[in-house]
Amino acid sequence: MSNTPRKLPGALANLPFPVIGSPLFIISNPKLVIAQCKAGVVGSMPALNARPKEQLEEWLIEITEALDAYNAANPDKPAAPFAINQIVHKSNDRLDFDMAMCVKYKVPIIITSLGARVEINEAAHSYGGVVLHDVINNTHAHKAIEKGADGLIAVAAGAGGHAGAKSPFALIAEIRQWFDGPVALSGAIATGQGVLAALAMGADFAYIGSAFIATDEARATPEYKDAIVAGNSDDIVLSNLFTGVHGNYLAPSIKAAGLDPANLPVSDPSAMNFGGDAKKAWKDIWGCGQGIGSVSKVQTTGEFVAQLKSQFEQAKAALV
């Protein structure tokens, strides 16, 4: 692909810092999203975090009004846009309702997972929204773009949540052989050095999730946050038991549930359920990526993003 700078569409153009905060099931809330955006990174949350579904509209109003007020007061340093994640899976009986809310409030960025549907992309495009679809391999990447997604989130090995198995070097290289649009890279990125490395490999953004769990604004228990600070990649277990799709989880939470992290039963995709009871399966099993060895304390979102920016500049300077 060409070496000229890519022209990024819509809300992805001119981001203050090339980081997208990944949507964290249960954990992300308006408080975290607003803090991320004010700090200059894209804040996001799953639509399904709002329960009951009517709460989604309240949250979209809260986020939109907070960012509008911030931007009016800070015209020289506007907030980054926000994103809502939609689980495009047959068990998600809220998808149409949640997407209608996103259209109503003109959510700048839609992140789609577990399925690519033309009508979801068209709904986002109807008001100028941008769609990023997360993928774990190049085959899925092709399908997502064919269905009309604007960009891709390459979920490589080491990512929290629904993790991929591919090396980030292989995955980005394969995607960039044919796709010149926006790409975010996910997989154990928790430092500014990691952000710079993602850009050097050909991504436009780093996609960071687990490190944001250990922030004051995240809706996680103190025990969950402390486990991230105390843990490292040796404490991460890859399993498909809990949702039917392979994901990375913190071993201490698996032990606390009475299971042996080294000998977990195997499940399959038929176990996936994002309907009314979805929250229960995840509640006490803590999703987490391999990058947590770099997380040394619980701090505010603003402090963590400032740390990323400082590390990024230091790493860049060291290469000159």
C-alpha angles and dihedrals in degrees: 000000000000122000094220115112112274120244106231120211129243117314092010093067117098099006111179091232128009098247132110116196106224120234109260116208109237091350103071116082136159092272092059094041093051092047091050093050093047089051090056103258128105109265118208143175137181114259086226091066088077106083125208094034092240088069090070092072091050091051094048090052091049094050095043094048094045093051093044090053092047093050092048090054094042107039092157094051108033123185122257116257122261133236137211121210119221121197102218097200130126092242092059100094092178099060098104093046094046093047091050088056090051090052092047092053095035096235104207098220129027118197113200125199139186095008141034117220126179094216093056091053092046091051090054092045091051091079099027098270123153123230124211117185121201117227137177098202143023094255091059089045091058091048093050093053092044088056091053108265113153096216147357140244107210105211105200134181116303097033121136122239113020099008131199125222099217126104109250089232092058096041097049092043092052094047093047091054089075110007123073098173131097117312129180120195122219129187128103095331110153104139139063088244088059091051091053091047091053090054092047090054092055104269121129094211142018115234110215126184122144096051089060090059088072093061129105093243097052117105095233129121118259088246091056092049092047091050090056092050092047097042137077137188091290088067094058120100125194112216142150093201098098103049107006091253124085113263138160120250140177111261095217090062091050091051090048089056089058096256131123109240090205094054109037121159118247123247132183140222092272087074092065113119124169095166129106097310097043095108094060096064093055101035100096100022107082117220113214141156130230096257096082095101085081093056107093103166146010109257141153119287089244091054093048093050090047087053091051091050093049093049090046093054092045092051092048092050091049091059096054 
